[in-house]
């Protein structure tokens, strides 16, 4: 049988409506300007990224893009 929790001793007072501060779902994921390129990588690097991406359940291309973006951010600073 389910135990019901009662909040009879909980503080009671005036309630206030909180304005919705979250962005709409379409704005939660940033859409960045991307450019398609053709490039060559070592087989071992791509195999490593594919394995890690599989574990993280993300596309390996996205993982590669984030890796490169973070590298660039470090050197821009």
PDB file as gemmi writes it, atoms N, CA and C in Angstrom:
CRYST1    1.000    1.000    1.000  90.00  90.00  90.00 P 1                      
ATOM      1  N   UNK A   1       0.837  -1.178   0.000  1.00  0.00           N  
ATOM      2  CA  UNK A   1       0.000   0.000   0.000  1.00  0.00           C  
ATOM      3  C   UNK A   1       0.886   1.246   0.000  1.00  0.00           C  
ATOM      4  N   UNK A   2       0.469   2.250  -0.739  1.00  0.00           N  
ATOM      5  CA  UNK A   2       1.218   3.491  -0.862  1.00  0.00           C  
ATOM      6  C   UNK A   2       1.049   4.352   0.384  1.00  0.00           C  
ATOM      7  N   UNK A   3       2.179   4.891   0.871  1.00  0.00           N  
ATOM      8  CA  UNK A   3       2.126   5.787   2.022  1.00  0.00           C  
ATOM      9  C   UNK A   3       1.949   7.215   1.515  1.00  0.00           C  
ATOM     10  N   UNK A   4       0.991   7.912   2.067  1.00  0.00           N  
ATOM     11  CA  UNK A   4       0.716   9.285   1.662  1.00  0.00           C  
ATOM     12  C   UNK A   4       1.432  10.246   2.595  1.00  0.00           C  
ATOM     13  N   UNK A   5       2.117  11.221   2.016  1.00  0.00           N  
ATOM     14  CA  UNK A   5       2.797  12.245   2.801  1.00  0.00           C  
ATOM     15  C   UNK A   5       1.855  13.421   2.967  1.00  0.00           C  
ATOM     16  N   UNK A   6       1.750  13.892   4.223  1.00  0.00           N  
ATOM     17  CA  UNK A   6       0.885  15.037   4.490  1.00  0.00           C  
ATOM     18  C   UNK A   6       1.764  16.224   4.882  1.00  0.00           C  
ATOM     19  N   UNK A   7       1.403  17.374   4.414  1.00  0.00           N  
ATOM     20  CA  UNK A   7       2.172  18.588   4.675  1.00  0.00           C  
ATOM     21  C   UNK A   7       1.380  19.559   5.550  1.00  0.00           C  
ATOM     22  N   UNK A   8       0.761  19.010   6.567  1.00  0.00           N  
ATOM     23  CA  UNK A   8      -0.069  19.859   7.431  1.00  0.00           C  
ATOM     24  C   UNK A   8       0.770  20.861   8.228  1.00  0.00           C  
ATOM     25  N   UNK A   9       2.022  20.491   8.539  1.00  0.00           N  
ATOM     26  CA  UNK A   9       2.868  21.382   9.330  1.00  0.00           C  
ATOM     27  C   UNK A   9       3.746  22.278   8.464  1.00  0.00           C  
ATOM     28  N   UNK A  10       3.596  22.193   7.167  1.00  0.00           N  
ATOM     29  CA  UNK A  10       4.407  23.005   6.266  1.00  0.00           C  
ATOM     30  C   UNK A  10       4.024  24.470   6.422  1.00  0.00           C  
ATOM     31  N   UNK A  11       5.015  25.375   6.281  1.00  0.00           N  
ATOM     32  CA  UNK A  11       4.688  26.801   6.401  1.00  0.00           C  
ATOM     33  C   UNK A  11       3.696  27.221   5.316  1.00  0.00           C  
ATOM     34  N   UNK A  12       2.747  28.010   5.719  1.00  0.00           N  
ATOM     35  CA  UNK A  12       1.739  28.493   4.769  1.00  0.00           C  
ATOM     36  C   UNK A  12       1.825  30.009   4.748  1.00  0.00           C  
ATOM     37  N   UNK A  13       1.634  30.556   3.572  1.00  0.00           N  
ATOM     38  CA  UNK A  13       1.694  32.005   3.448  1.00  0.00           C  
ATOM     39  C   UNK A  13       1.130  32.417   2.106  1.00  0.00           C  
ATOM     40  N   UNK A  14       1.378  33.667   1.757  1.00  0.00           N  
ATOM     41  CA  UNK A  14       0.885  34.202   0.502  1.00  0.00           C  
ATOM     42  C   UNK A  14       1.645  33.570  -0.657  1.00  0.00           C  
ATOM     43  N   UNK A  15       0.931  33.151  -1.659  1.00  0.00           N  
ATOM     44  CA  UNK A  15       1.529  32.546  -2.845  1.00  0.00           C  
ATOM     45  C   UNK A  15       1.783  33.615  -3.899  1.00  0.00           C  
ATOM     46  N   UNK A  16       2.830  33.402  -4.672  1.00  0.00           N  
ATOM     47  CA  UNK A  16       3.150  34.336  -5.751  1.00  0.00           C  
ATOM     48  C   UNK A  16       3.352  33.544  -7.034  1.00  0.00           C  
ATOM     49  N   UNK A  17       2.870  34.091  -8.129  1.00  0.00           N  
ATOM     50  CA  UNK A  17       3.056  33.464  -9.431  1.00  0.00           C  
ATOM     51  C   UNK A  17       4.458  33.803  -9.915  1.00  0.00           C  
ATOM     52  N   UNK A  18       5.200  32.786 -10.323  1.00  0.00           N  
ATOM     53  CA  UNK A  18       6.548  32.987 -10.828  1.00  0.00           C  
ATOM     54  C   UNK A  18       6.467  33.041 -12.346  1.00  0.00           C  
ATOM     55  N   UNK A  19       7.008  34.127 -12.905  1.00  0.00           N  
ATOM     56  CA  UNK A  19       7.004  34.302 -14.354  1.00  0.00           C  
ATOM     57  C   UNK A  19       7.829  33.193 -15.009  1.00  0.00           C  
ATOM     58  N   UNK A  20       7.362  32.687 -16.125  1.00  0.00           N  
ATOM     59  CA  UNK A  20       8.085  31.653 -16.855  1.00  0.00           C  
ATOM     60  C   UNK A  20       9.380  32.251 -17.389  1.00  0.00           C  
ATOM     61  N   UNK A  21      10.509  31.774 -16.860  1.00  0.00           N  
ATOM     62  CA  UNK A  21      11.804  32.337 -17.237  1.00  0.00           C  
ATOM     63  C   UNK A  21      12.582  31.438 -18.182  1.00  0.00           C  
ATOM     64  N   UNK A  22      12.044  30.274 -18.488  1.00  0.00           N  
ATOM     65  CA  UNK A  22      12.750  29.352 -19.373  1.00  0.00           C  
ATOM     66  C   UNK A  22      12.486  29.694 -20.835  1.00  0.00           C  
ATOM     67  N   UNK A  23      13.503  29.546 -21.673  1.00  0.00           N  
ATOM     68  CA  UNK A  23      13.283  29.787 -23.108  1.00  0.00           C  
ATOM     69  C   UNK A  23      12.467  28.651 -23.715  1.00  0.00           C  
ATOM     70  N   UNK A  24      11.850  28.877 -24.858  1.00  0.00           N  
ATOM     71  CA  UNK A  24      11.111  27.800 -25.511  1.00  0.00           C  
ATOM     72  C   UNK A  24      12.074  26.676 -25.912  1.00  0.00           C  
ATOM     73  N   UNK A  25      11.576  25.448 -26.043  1.00  0.00           N  
ATOM     74  CA  UNK A  25      12.436  24.313 -26.366  1.00  0.00           C  
ATOM     75  C   UNK A  25      13.339  24.531 -27.577  1.00  0.00           C  
ATOM     76  N   UNK A  26      12.873  25.233 -28.581  1.00  0.00           N  
ATOM     77  CA  UNK A  26      13.674  25.456 -29.782  1.00  0.00           C  
ATOM     78  C   UNK A  26      14.933  26.275 -29.479  1.00  0.00           C  
ATOM     79  N   UNK A  27      14.901  27.054 -28.402  1.00  0.00           N  
ATOM     80  CA  UNK A  27      16.050  27.888 -28.056  1.00  0.00           C  
ATOM     81  C   UNK A  27      16.991  27.224 -27.046  1.00  0.00           C  
ATOM     82  N   UNK A  28      16.632  26.054 -26.549  1.00  0.00           N  
ATOM     83  CA  UNK A  28      17.475  25.373 -25.581  1.00  0.00           C  
ATOM     84  C   UNK A  28      18.721  24.785 -26.230  1.00  0.00           C  
ATOM     85  N   UNK A  29      18.613  24.418 -27.466  1.00  0.00           N  
ATOM     86  CA  UNK A  29      19.746  23.862 -28.195  1.00  0.00           C  
ATOM     87  C   UNK A  29      20.238  24.914 -29.172  1.00  0.00           C  
ATOM     88  N   UNK A  30      21.461  25.385 -28.925  1.00  0.00           N  
ATOM     89  CA  UNK A  30      22.005  26.431 -29.801  1.00  0.00           C  
ATOM     90  C   UNK A  30      22.237  25.888 -31.195  1.00  0.00           C  
ATOM     91  N   UNK A  31      21.771  26.616 -32.153  1.00  0.00           N  
ATOM     92  CA  UNK A  31      22.046  26.280 -33.552  1.00  0.00           C  
ATOM     93  C   UNK A  31      23.172  27.195 -33.989  1.00  0.00           C  
ATOM     94  N   UNK A  32      24.312  26.604 -34.236  1.00  0.00           N  
ATOM     95  CA  UNK A  32      25.461  27.406 -34.622  1.00  0.00           C  
ATOM     96  C   UNK A  32      25.672  27.335 -36.121  1.00  0.00           C  
ATOM     97  N   UNK A  33      26.283  28.376 -36.629  1.00  0.00           N  
ATOM     98  CA  UNK A  33      26.619  28.427 -38.043  1.00  0.00           C  
ATOM     99  C   UNK A  33      27.739  27.414 -38.294  1.00  0.00           C  
ATOM    100  N   UNK A  34      27.493  26.472 -39.174  1.00  0.00           N  
ATOM    101  CA  UNK A  34      28.502  25.448 -39.457  1.00  0.00           C  
ATOM    102  C   UNK A  34      28.878  25.480 -40.935  1.00  0.00           C  
ATOM    103  N   UNK A  35      30.029  24.908 -41.226  1.00  0.00           N  
ATOM    104  CA  UNK A  35      30.537  24.835 -42.591  1.00  0.00           C  
ATOM    105  C   UNK A  35      30.943  23.391 -42.850  1.00  0.00           C  
ATOM    106  N   UNK A  36      30.471  22.818 -43.951  1.00  0.00           N  
ATOM    107  CA  UNK A  36      30.872  21.460 -44.308  1.00  0.00           C  
ATOM    108  C   UNK A  36      32.223  21.499 -44.997  1.00  0.00           C  
ATOM    109  N   UNK A  37      33.097  20.588 -44.562  1.00  0.00           N  
ATOM    110  CA  UNK A  37      34.417  20.482 -45.174  1.00  0.00           C  
ATOM    111  C   UNK A  37      34.737  19.013 -45.422  1.00  0.00           C  
ATOM    112  N   UNK A  38      35.719  18.778 -46.218  1.00  0.00           N  
ATOM    113  CA  UNK A  38      36.252  17.433 -46.397  1.00  0.00           C  
ATOM    114  C   UNK A  38      37.640  17.440 -45.791  1.00  0.00           C  
ATOM    115  N   UNK A  39      37.891  16.485 -44.924  1.00  0.00           N  
ATOM    116  CA  UNK A  39      39.179  16.444 -44.250  1.00  0.00           C  
ATOM    117  C   UNK A  39      39.583  14.991 -44.047  1.00  0.00           C  
ATOM    118  N   UNK A  40      40.855  14.782 -43.800  1.00  0.00           N  
ATOM    119  CA  UNK A  40      41.350  13.432 -43.554  1.00  0.00           C  
ATOM    120  C   UNK A  40      41.924  13.352 -42.152  1.00  0.00           C  
ATOM    121  N   UNK A  41      41.609  12.243 -41.460  1.00  0.00           N  
ATOM    122  CA  UNK A  41      42.090  11.991 -40.113  1.00  0.00           C  
ATOM    123  C   UNK A  41      42.690  10.595 -40.077  1.00  0.00           C  
ATOM    124  N   UNK A  42      43.509  10.349 -39.087  1.00  0.00           N  
ATOM    125  CA  UNK A  42      44.054   8.998 -38.963  1.00  0.00           C  
ATOM    126  C   UNK A  42      42.940   8.038 -38.550  1.00  0.00           C  
ATOM    127  N   UNK A  43      43.058   6.829 -39.026  1.00  0.00           N  
ATOM    128  CA  UNK A  43      42.049   5.813 -38.713  1.00  0.00           C  
ATOM    129  C   UNK A  43      41.929   5.619 -37.194  1.00  0.00           C  
ATOM    130  N   UNK A  44      43.063   5.607 -36.505  1.00  0.00           N  
ATOM    131  CA  UNK A  44      43.031   5.381 -35.053  1.00  0.00           C  
ATOM    132  C   UNK A  44      42.287   6.502 -34.316  1.00  0.00           C  
ATOM    133  N   UNK A  45      42.446   7.732 -34.768  1.00  0.00           N  
ATOM    134  CA  UNK A  45      41.738   8.851 -34.128  1.00  0.00           C  
ATOM    135  C   UNK A  45      40.229   8.724 -34.305  1.00  0.00           C  
ATOM    136  N   UNK A  46      39.813   8.408 -35.506  1.00  0.00           N  
ATOM    137  CA  UNK A  46      38.378   8.293 -35.780  1.00  0.00           C  
ATOM    138  C   UNK A  46      37.786   7.081 -35.064  1.00  0.00           C  
ATOM    139  N   UNK A  47      38.514   5.980 -35.027  1.00  0.00           N  
ATOM    140  CA  UNK A  47      38.017   4.805 -34.297  1.00  0.00           C  
ATOM    141  C   UNK A  47      37.860   5.120 -32.815  1.00  0.00           C  
ATOM    142  N   UNK A  48      38.841   5.848 -32.257  1.00  0.00           N  
ATOM    143  CA  UNK A  48      38.745   6.249 -30.853  1.00  0.00           C  
ATOM    144  C   UNK A  48      37.510   7.117 -30.630  1.00  0.00           C  
ATOM    145  N   UNK A  49      37.317   8.133 -31.468  1.00  0.00           N  
ATOM    146  CA  UNK A  49      36.162   9.025 -31.316  1.00  0.00           C  
ATOM    147  C   UNK A  49      34.847   8.267 -31.469  1.00  0.00           C  
ATOM    148  N   UNK A  50      34.795   7.340 -32.406  1.00  0.00           N  
ATOM    149  CA  UNK A  50      33.572   6.567 -32.604  1.00  0.00           C  
ATOM    150  C   UNK A  50      33.247   5.727 -31.367  1.00  0.00           C  
ATOM    151  N   UNK A  51      34.265   5.115 -30.769  1.00  0.00           N  
ATOM    152  CA  UNK A  51      34.044   4.311 -29.560  1.00  0.00           C  
ATOM    153  C   UNK A  51      33.569   5.180 -28.398  1.00  0.00           C  
ATOM    154  N   UNK A  52      34.227   6.314 -28.212  1.00  0.00           N  
ATOM    155  CA  UNK A  52      33.845   7.215 -27.121  1.00  0.00           C  
ATOM    156  C   UNK A  52      32.454   7.801 -27.359  1.00  0.00           C  
ATOM    157  N   UNK A  53      32.158   8.123 -28.593  1.00  0.00           N  
ATOM    158  CA  UNK A  53      30.839   8.669 -28.927  1.00  0.00           C  
ATOM    159  C   UNK A  53      29.749   7.626 -28.691  1.00  0.00           C  
ATOM    160  N   UNK A  54      30.057   6.387 -28.998  1.00  0.00           N  
ATOM    161  CA  UNK A  54      29.092   5.306 -28.776  1.00  0.00           C  
ATOM    162  C   UNK A  54      28.774   5.189 -27.287  1.00  0.00           C  
ATOM    163  N   UNK A  55      29.811   5.270 -26.437  1.00  0.00           N  
ATOM    164  CA  UNK A  55      29.611   5.206 -24.983  1.00  0.00           C  
ATOM    165  C   UNK A  55      28.759   6.375 -24.492  1.00  0.00           C  
ATOM    166  N   UNK A  56      28.999   7.552 -25.067  1.00  0.00           N  
ATOM    167  CA  UNK A  56      28.282   8.764 -24.654  1.00  0.00           C  
ATOM    168  C   UNK A  56      26.942   8.918 -25.379  1.00  0.00           C  
ATOM    169  N   UNK A  57      26.681   8.037 -26.346  1.00  0.00           N  
ATOM    170  CA  UNK A  57      25.440   8.066 -27.138  1.00  0.00           C  
ATOM    171  C   UNK A  57      25.249   9.401 -27.852  1.00  0.00           C  
ATOM    172  N   UNK A  58      26.320   9.856 -28.499  1.00  0.00           N  
ATOM    173  CA  UNK A  58      26.277  11.067 -29.323  1.00  0.00           C  
ATOM    174  C   UNK A  58      26.959  10.758 -30.652  1.00  0.00           C  
ATOM    175  N   UNK A  59      26.647  11.483 -31.711  1.00  0.00           N  
ATOM    176  CA  UNK A  59      27.338  11.266 -32.982  1.00  0.00           C  
ATOM    177  C   UNK A  59      28.816  11.651 -32.863  1.00  0.00           C  
ATOM    178  N   UNK A  60      29.688  10.855 -33.455  1.00  0.00           N  
ATOM    179  CA  UNK A  60      31.120  11.137 -33.336  1.00  0.00           C  
ATOM    180  C   UNK A  60      31.491  12.445 -34.019  1.00  0.00           C  
ATOM    181  N   UNK A  61      30.736  12.836 -35.072  1.00  0.00           N  
ATOM    182  CA  UNK A  61      31.029  14.107 -35.737  1.00  0.00           C  
ATOM    183  C   UNK A  61      30.809  15.280 -34.773  1.00  0.00           C  
ATOM    184  N   UNK A  62      29.771  15.173 -33.952  1.00  0.00           N  
ATOM    185  CA  UNK A  62      29.502  16.236 -32.981  1.00  0.00           C  
ATOM    186  C   UNK A  62      30.616  16.280 -31.944  1.00  0.00           C  
ATOM    187  N   UNK A  63      31.073  15.100 -31.505  1.00  0.00           N  
ATOM    188  CA  UNK A  63      32.157  15.049 -30.542  1.00  0.00           C  
ATOM    189  C   UNK A  63      33.426  15.675 -31.125  1.00  0.00           C  
ATOM    190  N   UNK A  64      33.698  15.392 -32.365  1.00  0.00           N  
ATOM    191  CA  UNK A  64      34.866  15.968 -33.043  1.00  0.00           C  
ATOM    192  C   UNK A  64      34.725  17.482 -33.150  1.00  0.00           C  
ATOM    193  N   UNK A  65      33.536  17.956 -33.488  1.00  0.00           N  
ATOM    194  CA  UNK A  65      33.296  19.395 -33.613  1.00  0.00           C  
ATOM    195  C   UNK A  65      33.507  20.099 -32.274  1.00  0.00           C  
ATOM    196  N   UNK A  66      32.993  19.520 -31.184  1.00  0.00           N  
ATOM    197  CA  UNK A  66      33.153  20.121 -29.859  1.00  0.00           C  
ATOM    198  C   UNK A  66      34.617  20.119 -29.445  1.00  0.00           C  
ATOM    199  N   UNK A  67      35.310  19.026 -29.735  1.00  0.00           N  
ATOM    200  CA  UNK A  67      36.736  18.932 -29.430  1.00  0.00           C  
ATOM    201  C   UNK A  67      37.516  20.050 -30.125  1.00  0.00           C  
ATOM    202  N   UNK A  68      37.259  20.232 -31.394  1.00  0.00           N  
ATOM    203  CA  UNK A  68      37.940  21.278 -32.156  1.00  0.00           C  
ATOM    204  C   UNK A  68      37.551  22.670 -31.654  1.00  0.00           C  
ATOM    205  N   UNK A  69      36.256  22.870 -31.355  1.00  0.00           N  
ATOM    206  CA  UNK A  69      35.799  24.162 -30.836  1.00  0.00           C  
ATOM    207  C   UNK A  69      36.498  24.510 -29.523  1.00  0.00           C  
ATOM    208  N   UNK A  70      36.623  23.537 -28.641  1.00  0.00           N  
ATOM    209  CA  UNK A  70      37.277  23.800 -27.344  1.00  0.00           C  
ATOM    210  C   UNK A  70      38.765  24.084 -27.513  1.00  0.00           C  
ATOM    211  N   UNK A  71      39.388  23.406 -28.439  1.00  0.00           N  
ATOM    212  CA  UNK A  71      40.799  23.669 -28.733  1.00  0.00           C  
ATOM    213  C   UNK A  71      40.966  25.120 -29.193  1.00  0.00           C  
ATOM    214  N   UNK A  72      40.121  25.537 -30.112  1.00  0.00           N  
ATOM    215  CA  UNK A  72      40.185  26.897 -30.634  1.00  0.00           C  
ATOM    216  C   UNK A  72      39.913  27.916 -29.524  1.00  0.00           C  
ATOM    217  N   UNK A  73      38.915  27.659 -28.671  1.00  0.00           N  
ATOM    218  CA  UNK A  73      38.612  28.577 -27.571  1.00  0.00           C  
ATOM    219  C   UNK A  73      39.813  28.778 -26.659  1.00  0.00           C  
ATOM    220  N   UNK A  74      40.543  27.706 -26.381  1.00  0.00           N  
ATOM    221  CA  UNK A  74      41.726  27.801 -25.514  1.00  0.00           C  
ATOM    222  C   UNK A  74      42.797  28.690 -26.129  1.00  0.00           C  
ATOM    223  N   UNK A  75      42.939  28.644 -27.420  1.00  0.00           N  
ATOM    224  CA  UNK A  75      44.003  29.417 -28.066  1.00  0.00           C  
ATOM    225  C   UNK A  75      43.583  30.833 -28.444  1.00  0.00           C  
ATOM    226  N   UNK A  76      42.306  31.091 -28.427  1.00  0.00           N  
ATOM    227  CA  UNK A  76      41.830  32.464 -28.679  1.00  0.00           C  
ATOM    228  C   UNK A  76      42.039  33.325 -27.450  1.00  0.00           C  
ATOM    229  N   UNK A  77      41.904  32.744 -26.282  1.00  0.00           N  
ATOM    230  CA  UNK A  77      42.015  33.509 -25.020  1.00  0.00           C  
ATOM    231  C   UNK A  77      43.343  34.101 -24.830  1.00  0.00           C  
TER     232      UNK A  77                                                      
END                                                                             
